[in-house]
Amino acid sequence: MWDAIITVGNIAFIPALLPTVFSKRSHVPRLTSGISVIGILIVVVGLVGAGLVLSPIVVGGVGTMWGFIFLFRGGHTLD
Protein backbone atom coordinates (compact mmCIF):
# COMPACT_ATOMS: atom_id res chain seq x y z
CA MET A 1 0.00 0.00 0.00
CA TRP A 2 2.75 2.49 0.85
CA ASP A 3 4.43 1.80 -2.46
CA ALA A 4 1.26 2.85 -4.31
CA ILE A 5 0.77 5.97 -2.18
CA ILE A 6 4.37 7.11 -2.65
CA THR A 7 4.18 6.35 -6.37
CA VAL A 8 1.00 8.39 -6.88
CA GLY A 9 2.43 11.25 -4.84
CA ASN A 10 5.58 11.39 -6.93
CA ILE A 11 3.77 11.11 -10.26
CA ALA A 12 2.52 14.63 -9.51
CA PHE A 13 6.10 15.94 -9.97
CA ILE A 14 6.32 14.75 -13.57
CA PRO A 15 3.89 17.25 -15.20
CA ALA A 16 5.33 20.02 -13.02
CA LEU A 17 8.86 19.38 -14.32
CA LEU A 18 7.98 18.85 -18.01
CA PRO A 19 7.82 22.58 -18.94
CA THR A 20 11.27 23.11 -17.42
CA VAL A 21 12.73 20.08 -19.19
CA PHE A 22 11.38 21.01 -22.63
CA SER A 23 11.56 24.82 -22.65
CA LYS A 24 14.90 26.13 -23.88
CA ARG A 25 14.17 29.41 -22.13
CA SER A 26 13.99 27.72 -18.72
CA HIS A 27 16.80 28.19 -16.24
CA VAL A 28 17.37 26.49 -12.90
CA PRO A 29 20.63 27.18 -11.07
CA ARG A 30 22.90 24.14 -11.14
CA LEU A 31 23.26 24.20 -7.36
CA THR A 32 19.49 23.85 -6.96
CA SER A 33 19.10 21.06 -9.52
CA GLY A 34 22.26 19.29 -8.32
CA ILE A 35 21.02 19.19 -4.74
CA SER A 36 17.69 17.85 -6.02
CA VAL A 37 19.42 15.06 -7.94
CA ILE A 38 21.48 14.05 -4.90
CA GLY A 39 18.46 14.15 -2.60
CA ILE A 40 16.36 12.07 -4.97
CA LEU A 41 19.16 9.53 -5.31
CA ILE A 42 19.22 9.14 -1.52
CA VAL A 43 15.43 8.71 -1.48
CA VAL A 44 15.61 6.04 -4.21
CA VAL A 45 18.21 4.11 -2.22
CA GLY A 46 15.98 4.29 0.86
CA LEU A 47 12.92 3.12 -1.06
CA VAL A 48 14.81 0.20 -2.58
CA GLY A 49 16.19 -0.64 0.86
CA ALA A 50 12.65 -0.69 2.21
CA GLY A 51 11.73 -3.28 -0.40
CA LEU A 52 9.44 -1.06 -2.45
CA VAL A 53 9.22 -1.58 -6.21
CA LEU A 54 7.12 1.01 -8.07
CA SER A 55 8.02 4.13 -6.13
CA PRO A 56 11.79 3.87 -6.69
CA ILE A 57 11.12 3.59 -10.44
CA VAL A 58 8.91 6.71 -10.47
CA VAL A 59 11.22 8.66 -8.15
CA GLY A 60 14.15 7.58 -10.32
CA GLY A 61 12.31 8.99 -13.33
CA VAL A 62 11.82 12.28 -11.51
CA GLY A 63 15.51 12.22 -10.62
CA THR A 64 16.36 11.66 -14.28
CA MET A 65 14.29 14.69 -15.21
CA TRP A 66 16.19 16.74 -12.61
CA GLY A 67 19.39 15.38 -14.13
CA PHE A 68 18.35 16.67 -17.55
CA ILE A 69 17.50 20.02 -15.98
CA PHE A 70 20.96 20.06 -14.36
CA LEU A 71 22.67 19.27 -17.67
CA PHE A 72 20.65 21.35 -20.10
CA ARG A 73 18.88 24.08 -18.11
CA GLY A 74 21.62 25.13 -15.72
CA GLY A 75 23.45 27.38 -18.15
CA HIS A 76 22.45 30.81 -19.31
CA THR A 77 19.04 31.37 -20.86
CA LEU A 78 18.64 32.16 -24.55
CA ASP A 79 17.62 35.82 -24.60
MOPAC internal coordinates of N, CA, C and O (Angstrom, degrees):
PM7 1SCF
backbone

  N    0.0000 0     0.00 0     0.00 0    0    0    0
  C    1.4379 1     0.00 0     0.00 0    1    0    0
  C    1.5282 1   111.87 1     0.00 0    2    1    0
  O    1.2310 1   120.04 1   136.32 1    3    2    1
  N    1.3276 1   117.54 1   -43.68 1    3    2    1
  C    1.4612 1   119.44 1  -179.64 1    5    3    2
  C    1.5182 1   111.94 1   -64.38 1    6    5    3
  O    1.2310 1   120.73 1   146.75 1    7    6    5
  N    1.3187 1   116.22 1   -33.25 1    7    6    5
  C    1.4581 1   119.95 1   178.09 1    9    7    6
  C    1.5268 1   109.95 1   -60.36 1   10    9    7
  O    1.2310 1   120.34 1   135.12 1   11   10    9
  N    1.3344 1   116.96 1   -44.88 1   11   10    9
  C    1.4636 1   121.01 1  -179.90 1   13   11   10
  C    1.5266 1   111.53 1   -66.02 1   14   13   11
  O    1.2310 1   120.18 1   138.72 1   15   14   13
  N    1.3140 1   117.26 1   -41.28 1   15   14   13
  C    1.4692 1   120.71 1  -179.63 1   17   15   14
  C    1.5270 1   110.62 1   -64.80 1   18   17   15
  O    1.2310 1   120.12 1   134.15 1   19   18   17
  N    1.3122 1   117.38 1   -45.85 1   19   18   17
  C    1.4657 1   121.09 1   179.03 1   21   19   18
  C    1.5274 1   110.39 1   -65.03 1   22   21   19
  O    1.2310 1   120.32 1   141.39 1   23   22   21
  N    1.3222 1   116.99 1   -38.61 1   23   22   21
  C    1.4644 1   121.03 1   179.02 1   25   23   22
  C    1.5193 1   110.77 1   -62.82 1   26   25   23
  O    1.2310 1   120.01 1   130.41 1   27   26   25
  N    1.3176 1   117.58 1   -49.59 1   27   26   25
  C    1.4671 1   121.29 1   179.85 1   29   27   26
  C    1.5267 1   110.71 1   -61.79 1   30   29   27
  O    1.2310 1   120.55 1   138.46 1   31   30   29
  N    1.3055 1   116.55 1   -41.54 1   31   30   29
  C    1.4636 1   119.67 1   178.71 1   33   31   30
  C    1.5124 1   113.14 1   -62.23 1   34   33   31
  O    1.2310 1   120.26 1   143.54 1   35   34   33
  N    1.3046 1   117.10 1   -36.46 1   35   34   33
  C    1.4686 1   120.03 1  -178.63 1   37   35   34
  C    1.5173 1   113.29 1   -84.10 1   38   37   35
  O    1.2310 1   119.95 1   159.80 1   39   38   37
  N    1.3192 1   117.70 1   -20.20 1   39   38   37
  C    1.4647 1   120.23 1   174.75 1   41   39   38
  C    1.5262 1   109.95 1   -62.14 1   42   41   39
  O    1.2310 1   120.20 1   151.70 1   43   42   41
  N    1.3231 1   117.22 1   -28.30 1   43   42   41
  C    1.4610 1   121.35 1   179.35 1   45   43   42
  C    1.5283 1   112.14 1   -62.74 1   46   45   43
  O    1.2310 1   119.53 1   155.18 1   47   46   45
  N    1.3289 1   118.50 1   -24.82 1   47   46   45
  C    1.4664 1   120.90 1   179.05 1   49   47   46
  C    1.5209 1   112.57 1   -72.18 1   50   49   47
  O    1.2310 1   120.15 1   152.97 1   51   50   49
  N    1.3210 1   117.32 1   -27.03 1   51   50   49
  C    1.4631 1   120.35 1  -173.66 1   53   51   50
  C    1.5291 1   112.06 1   -62.32 1   54   53   51
  O    1.2310 1   118.40 1   126.02 1   55   54   53
  N    1.3529 1   120.66 1   -53.98 1   55   54   53
  C    1.4644 1   118.17 1   179.15 1   57   55   54
  C    1.5280 1   113.01 1   -64.63 1   58   57   55
  O    1.2310 1   120.27 1   152.94 1   59   58   57
  N    1.3283 1   117.08 1   -27.06 1   59   58   57
  C    1.4670 1   119.65 1   178.83 1   61   59   58
  C    1.5235 1   111.73 1   -69.79 1   62   61   59
  O    1.2310 1   119.99 1   148.63 1   63   62   61
  N    1.3417 1   117.62 1   -31.37 1   63   62   61
  C    1.4568 1   120.99 1  -178.19 1   65   63   62
  C    1.5284 1   113.31 1   -88.58 1   66   65   63
  O    1.2310 1   119.67 1   159.14 1   67   66   65
  N    1.3258 1   118.24 1   -20.86 1   67   66   65
  C    1.4666 1   121.31 1  -175.85 1   69   67   66
  C    1.5262 1   113.98 1   -56.07 1   70   69   67
  O    1.2310 1   118.62 1   134.88 1   71   70   69
  N    1.3508 1   120.23 1   -45.12 1   71   70   69
  C    1.4687 1   118.19 1   178.49 1   73   71   70
  C    1.5299 1   113.02 1   -60.09 1   74   73   71
  O    1.2310 1   120.30 1   143.58 1   75   74   73
  N    1.3133 1   117.02 1   -36.42 1   75   74   73
  C    1.4656 1   120.45 1   179.29 1   77   75   74
  C    1.5238 1   110.74 1   -69.63 1   78   77   75
  O    1.2310 1   120.28 1   140.87 1   79   78   77
  N    1.3189 1   117.06 1   -39.13 1   79   78   77
  C    1.4632 1   120.78 1  -179.40 1   81   79   78
  C    1.5232 1   110.71 1   -65.85 1   82   81   79
  O    1.2310 1   119.95 1   138.12 1   83   82   81
  N    1.3324 1   117.70 1   -41.88 1   83   82   81
  C    1.4594 1   120.51 1  -170.82 1   85   83   82
  C    1.5201 1   114.99 1   -96.06 1   86   85   83
  O    1.2310 1   118.98 1   165.77 1   87   86   85
  N    1.3062 1   119.54 1   -14.23 1   87   86   85
  C    1.4634 1   120.90 1   179.75 1   89   87   86
  C    1.5222 1   110.36 1   -89.15 1   90   89   87
  O    1.2310 1   120.85 1   -59.21 1   91   90   89
  N    1.3238 1   115.97 1   120.79 1   91   90   89
  C    1.4684 1   120.01 1   179.44 1   93   91   90
  C    1.5239 1   112.05 1   -70.08 1   94   93   91
  O    1.2310 1   120.16 1   164.57 1   95   94   93
  N    1.3107 1   117.31 1   -15.43 1   95   94   93
  C    1.4595 1   120.82 1   178.87 1   97   95   94
  C    1.5245 1   112.21 1   -87.30 1   98   97   95
  O    1.2310 1   120.11 1   173.68 1   99   98   97
  N    1.3111 1   117.40 1    -6.32 1   99   98   97
  C    1.4694 1   121.39 1  -179.97 1  101   99   98
  C    1.5198 1   110.50 1   -72.98 1  102  101   99
  O    1.2310 1   121.63 1   -30.62 1  103  102  101
  N    1.3144 1   114.49 1   149.38 1  103  102  101
  C    1.4666 1   120.47 1   177.53 1  105  103  102
  C    1.5235 1   108.56 1  -146.25 1  106  105  103
  O    1.2310 1   121.04 1   -53.44 1  107  106  105
  N    1.3081 1   115.62 1   126.56 1  107  106  105
  C    1.4637 1   122.50 1   173.29 1  109  107  106
  C    1.5239 1   106.00 1  -128.33 1  110  109  107
  O    1.2310 1   119.62 1   -54.11 1  111  110  109
  N    1.3189 1   118.33 1   125.89 1  111  110  109
  C    1.4663 1   119.24 1   179.92 1  113  111  110
  C    1.5361 1   111.08 1   -54.54 1  114  113  111
  O    1.2310 1   121.05 1   -39.23 1  115  114  113
  N    1.3138 1   115.59 1   140.77 1  115  114  113
  C    1.4644 1   120.19 1  -177.05 1  117  115  114
  C    1.5274 1   112.30 1   -61.85 1  118  117  115
  O    1.2310 1   120.02 1   148.45 1  119  118  117
  N    1.3059 1   117.58 1   -31.55 1  119  118  117
  C    1.4634 1   119.61 1   177.59 1  121  119  118
  C    1.5307 1   109.95 1   -62.51 1  122  121  119
  O    1.2310 1   120.45 1   135.37 1  123  122  121
  N    1.3163 1   116.75 1   -44.63 1  123  122  121
  C    1.4668 1   121.26 1   179.92 1  125  123  122
  C    1.5247 1   111.47 1   -63.07 1  126  125  123
  O    1.2310 1   120.50 1   129.75 1  127  126  125
  N    1.3300 1   116.65 1   -50.25 1  127  126  125
  C    1.4638 1   119.35 1  -178.05 1  129  127  126
  C    1.5253 1   111.44 1   -70.12 1  130  129  127
  O    1.2310 1   119.70 1   146.74 1  131  130  129
  N    1.3123 1   118.18 1   -33.26 1  131  130  129
  C    1.4619 1   121.14 1   178.19 1  133  131  130
  C    1.5186 1   112.15 1   -65.82 1  134  133  131
  O    1.2310 1   120.72 1   137.41 1  135  134  133
  N    1.3281 1   116.22 1   -42.59 1  135  134  133
  C    1.4628 1   120.11 1   176.76 1  137  135  134
  C    1.5263 1   109.93 1   -63.67 1  138  137  135
  O    1.2310 1   120.36 1   141.77 1  139  138  137
  N    1.3268 1   116.92 1   -38.23 1  139  138  137
  C    1.4702 1   120.22 1   178.35 1  141  139  138
  C    1.5200 1   111.32 1   -63.27 1  142  141  139
  O    1.2310 1   120.37 1   137.19 1  143  142  141
  N    1.3280 1   116.89 1   -42.81 1  143  142  141
  C    1.4674 1   120.60 1   179.35 1  145  143  142
  C    1.5319 1   110.20 1   -62.35 1  146  145  143
  O    1.2310 1   120.20 1   134.40 1  147  146  145
  N    1.3136 1   117.23 1   -45.60 1  147  146  145
  C    1.4662 1   120.89 1  -179.83 1  149  147  146
  C    1.5237 1   110.84 1   -63.47 1  150  149  147
  O    1.2310 1   120.46 1   135.47 1  151  150  149
  N    1.3280 1   116.73 1   -44.53 1  151  150  149
  C    1.4617 1   120.56 1   179.47 1  153  151  150
  C    1.5194 1   112.21 1   -62.73 1  154  153  151
  O    1.2310 1   120.42 1   138.30 1  155  154  153
  N    1.3199 1   116.81 1   -41.70 1  155  154  153
  C    1.4605 1   120.31 1   179.48 1  157  155  154
  C    1.5187 1   110.32 1   -67.13 1  158  157  155
  O    1.2310 1   119.98 1   141.89 1  159  158  157
  N    1.3155 1   117.64 1   -38.11 1  159  158  157
  C    1.4654 1   120.42 1   177.15 1  161  159  158
  C    1.5238 1   110.66 1   -59.76 1  162  161  159
  O    1.2310 1   120.25 1   137.68 1  163  162  161
  N    1.3264 1   117.13 1   -42.32 1  163  162  161
  C    1.4650 1   121.16 1   178.42 1  165  163  162
  C    1.5286 1   110.35 1   -63.81 1  166  165  163
  O    1.2310 1   120.51 1   139.08 1  167  166  165
  N    1.3351 1   116.63 1   -40.92 1  167  166  165
  C    1.4624 1   120.24 1   178.62 1  169  167  166
  C    1.5269 1   110.82 1   -63.73 1  170  169  167
  O    1.2310 1   120.04 1   137.33 1  171  170  169
  N    1.3372 1   117.53 1   -42.67 1  171  170  169
  C    1.4666 1   121.04 1   178.94 1  173  171  170
  C    1.5277 1   110.26 1   -60.12 1  174  173  171
  O    1.2310 1   120.32 1   135.77 1  175  174  173
  N    1.3134 1   117.00 1   -44.23 1  175  174  173
  C    1.4672 1   120.33 1   178.93 1  177  175  174
  C    1.5253 1   109.90 1   -60.72 1  178  177  175
  O    1.2310 1   119.92 1   138.07 1  179  178  177
  N    1.3177 1   117.76 1   -41.93 1  179  178  177
  C    1.4586 1   121.17 1   178.39 1  181  179  178
  C    1.5212 1   112.71 1   -64.93 1  182  181  179
  O    1.2310 1   120.50 1   139.72 1  183  182  181
  N    1.3273 1   116.64 1   -40.28 1  183  182  181
  C    1.4622 1   120.29 1   179.45 1  185  183  182
  C    1.5321 1   111.45 1   -67.19 1  186  185  183
  O    1.2310 1   120.88 1   138.59 1  187  186  185
  N    1.3257 1   115.92 1   -41.41 1  187  186  185
  C    1.4708 1   119.51 1   176.64 1  189  187  186
  C    1.5237 1   109.69 1   -64.59 1  190  189  187
  O    1.2310 1   120.42 1   138.53 1  191  190  189
  N    1.3197 1   116.81 1   -41.47 1  191  190  189
  C    1.4630 1   121.15 1   178.82 1  193  191  190
  C    1.5172 1   112.78 1   -63.11 1  194  193  191
  O    1.2310 1   121.02 1   151.69 1  195  194  193
  N    1.3378 1   115.66 1   -28.31 1  195  194  193
  C    1.4631 1   120.05 1   178.23 1  197  195  194
  C    1.5201 1   111.86 1   -82.44 1  198  197  195
  O    1.2310 1   120.52 1   177.27 1  199  198  197
  N    1.3199 1   116.60 1    -2.73 1  199  198  197
  C    1.4607 1   120.30 1   177.66 1  201  199  198
  C    1.5134 1   114.90 1    85.58 1  202  201  199
  O    1.2310 1   119.91 1  -166.82 1  203  202  201
  N    1.3199 1   117.77 1    13.18 1  203  202  201
  C    1.4582 1   120.60 1   179.13 1  205  203  202
  C    1.5262 1   109.84 1   -81.80 1  206  205  203
  O    1.2310 1   120.55 1   -24.33 1  207  206  205
  N    1.3293 1   116.55 1   155.67 1  207  206  205
  C    1.4608 1   120.33 1  -174.30 1  209  207  206
  C    1.5199 1   112.29 1  -115.95 1  210  209  207
  O    1.2310 1   119.64 1   122.80 1  211  210  209
  N    1.3306 1   118.30 1   -57.20 1  211  210  209
  C    1.4607 1   121.38 1  -174.13 1  213  211  210
  C    1.5262 1   113.15 1   -71.81 1  214  213  211
  O    1.2310 1   120.57 1   136.28 1  215  214  213
  N    1.3117 1   116.51 1   -43.72 1  215  214  213
  C    1.4630 1   119.26 1  -175.81 1  217  215  214
  C    1.5253 1   113.44 1   -62.72 1  218  217  215
  O    1.2310 1   118.05 1   141.86 1  219  218  217
  N    1.3391 1   121.33 1   -38.14 1  219  218  217
  C    1.4571 1   117.82 1   176.51 1  221  219  218
  C    1.5294 1   112.61 1   -64.78 1  222  221  219
  O    1.2310 1   120.35 1   149.19 1  223  222  221
  N    1.3394 1   116.94 1   -30.81 1  223  222  221
  C    1.4625 1   119.71 1   178.08 1  225  223  222
  C    1.5263 1   110.11 1   -67.32 1  226  225  223
  O    1.2310 1   120.35 1   133.33 1  227  226  225
  N    1.3399 1   116.93 1   -46.67 1  227  226  225
  C    1.4633 1   120.79 1  -179.54 1  229  227  226
  C    1.5245 1   110.48 1   -66.85 1  230  229  227
  O    1.2310 1   120.13 1   135.11 1  231  230  229
  N    1.3216 1   117.35 1   -44.89 1  231  230  229
  C    1.4676 1   120.19 1   179.43 1  233  231  230
  C    1.5284 1   109.99 1   -65.21 1  234  233  231
  O    1.2310 1   120.06 1   144.42 1  235  234  233
  N    1.3184 1   117.49 1   -35.58 1  235  234  233
  C    1.4573 1   120.48 1   174.56 1  237  235  234
  C    1.5199 1   111.99 1   -62.87 1  238  237  235
  O    1.2310 1   120.60 1   142.48 1  239  238  237
  N    1.3379 1   116.45 1   -37.52 1  239  238  237
  C    1.4702 1   120.32 1   175.29 1  241  239  238
  C    1.5171 1   111.91 1   -64.23 1  242  241  239
  O    1.2310 1   120.64 1   138.55 1  243  242  241
  N    1.3192 1   116.38 1   -41.45 1  243  242  241
  C    1.4711 1   120.57 1   176.38 1  245  243  242
  C    1.5280 1   109.45 1   -63.92 1  246  245  243
  O    1.2310 1   120.53 1   139.28 1  247  246  245
  N    1.3237 1   116.60 1   -40.72 1  247  246  245
  C    1.4652 1   120.03 1   177.01 1  249  247  246
  C    1.5233 1   112.03 1   -63.57 1  250  249  247
  O    1.2310 1   120.52 1   143.55 1  251  250  249
  N    1.3223 1   116.61 1   -36.45 1  251  250  249
  C    1.4651 1   120.25 1   176.19 1  253  251  250
  C    1.5201 1   110.97 1   -64.15 1  254  253  251
  O    1.2310 1   121.04 1   139.31 1  255  254  253
  N    1.3272 1   115.62 1   -40.69 1  255  254  253
  C    1.4722 1   118.62 1   177.04 1  257  255  254
  C    1.5274 1   110.80 1   -62.41 1  258  257  255
  O    1.2310 1   120.40 1   137.93 1  259  258  257
  N    1.3391 1   116.83 1   -42.07 1  259  258  257
  C    1.4683 1   119.97 1   176.48 1  261  259  258
  C    1.5325 1   110.46 1   -63.45 1  262  261  259
  O    1.2310 1   120.77 1   145.73 1  263  262  261
  N    1.3246 1   116.14 1   -34.27 1  263  262  261
  C    1.4605 1   119.53 1   176.55 1  265  263  262
  C    1.5162 1   111.97 1   -63.51 1  266  265  263
  O    1.2310 1   120.63 1   138.08 1  267  266  265
  N    1.3405 1   116.40 1   -41.92 1  267  266  265
  C    1.4652 1   119.81 1   176.19 1  269  267  266
  C    1.5227 1   110.99 1   -64.64 1  270  269  267
  O    1.2310 1   120.63 1   141.05 1  271  270  269
  N    1.3232 1   116.40 1   -38.95 1  271  270  269
  C    1.4648 1   119.83 1   176.76 1  273  271  270
  C    1.5273 1   109.68 1   -62.54 1  274  273  271
  O    1.2310 1   120.37 1   137.69 1  275  274  273
  N    1.3257 1   116.89 1   -42.31 1  275  274  273
  C    1.4661 1   120.66 1   177.75 1  277  275  274
  C    1.5290 1   110.91 1   -59.65 1  278  277  275
  O    1.2310 1   120.65 1   134.15 1  279  278  277
  N    1.3247 1   116.36 1   -45.85 1  279  278  277
  C    1.4640 1   120.53 1  -176.11 1  281  279  278
  C    1.5167 1   113.81 1   -72.93 1  282  281  279
  O    1.2310 1   120.56 1   137.87 1  283  282  281
  N    1.3356 1   116.53 1   -42.13 1  283  282  281
  C    1.4608 1   119.66 1  -168.44 1  285  283  282
  C    1.5241 1   114.73 1  -111.08 1  286  285  283
  O    1.2310 1   119.32 1   166.20 1  287  286  285
  N    1.3252 1   118.91 1   -13.80 1  287  286  285
  C    1.4581 1   120.36 1  -178.21 1  289  287  286
  C    1.5244 1   112.21 1  -119.79 1  290  289  287
  O    1.2310 1   120.42 1  -165.93 1  291  290  289
  N    1.3196 1   116.81 1    14.07 1  291  290  289
  C    1.4547 1   119.44 1  -179.61 1  293  291  290
  C    1.5041 1   113.56 1   -95.09 1  294  293  291
  O    1.2310 1   120.42 1   168.84 1  295  294  293
  N    1.3131 1   116.81 1   -11.16 1  295  294  293
  C    1.4627 1   121.14 1   179.31 1  297  295  294
  C    1.5151 1   110.37 1   -82.33 1  298  297  295
  O    1.2310 1   121.36 1    17.40 1  299  298  297
  N    1.2970 1   115.01 1  -162.60 1  299  298  297
  C    1.4572 1   120.25 1   179.67 1  301  299  298
  C    1.5220 1   110.35 1   -77.80 1  302  301  299
  O    1.2310 1   120.96 1   -29.94 1  303  302  301
  N    1.3199 1   115.76 1   150.06 1  303  302  301
  C    1.4612 1   120.97 1   179.12 1  305  303  302
  C    1.5126 1   109.79 1   -75.90 1  306  305  303
  O    1.2310 1   120.89 1   -21.57 1  307  306  305
  N    1.3252 1   115.91 1   158.43 1  307  306  305
  C    1.4623 1   121.41 1   177.51 1  309  307  306
  C    1.5137 1   109.07 1   -89.27 1  310  309  307
  O    1.2310 1   119.82 1   -82.44 1  311  310  309
  N    1.3096 1   117.96 1    97.56 1  311  310  309
  C    1.4653 1   121.17 1   178.72 1  313  311  310
  C    1.4977 1   110.76 1  -104.94 1  314  313  311
  O    1.2310 1   120.10 1   180.00 1  315  314  313

